[in-house]
Amino acid sequence: MLSNIEHSKANPTVVILHKIAAALQCSLIDLIEEPSPERYFAIVNAECPADPSGRDIRRSAKRLTPLQLENEVQAFDVELPGQTCRRVPAFETGTLALATVMVGRVEVSIEGDKRCLVAGDSATYRADCEHLVANPDCEPARILLFFSMPTLH
């Protein structure tokens, strides 16, 4: 049945949608709602259990992704000296980012929406608009950035 729904060969009933949402442990609204541009972040704090200067960051970070995967996934290990800011240019429409702070404190800003992450925190957000990654503290910070291109999700 699910395959038929995915391939537009069947239209699910509300009951079926409810069962799918329950299996995914999300609400029916979350299942059918289109993502809103205002909903930029999904934060996973370090304490939570695991289960539920303006420079271009791509030029100033250590690339972790093999070149043959560059069109699917890009990964960067970013060292941010104290009180620095890096610009992350917009990726292709639909690109998602995962940021995990390894050391220090990092602020991620997207179109005026700023979130502060500390070591151990992770954030998932849209990467199809320019954003900033900053270290507001005097001590260095380190962040791992992964970008998933739209062909993968």
Buried (B, 14 or more C-beta within 10 A) or exposed (E): EEEEBEEEEEEBEEEBBBBBBEEEEEEEEEEEEEEEEEEBBEBBEEEEEEEEEEEEBBEBBEEEBEEEEEEEBBBBEBBBEEEBBBBBEEBEEBBBBBBBBBBBBBBBBBEEEEBEBEBBBBBBBBBBBEBBBBBBBEEEBBBBBBBBBEEEE
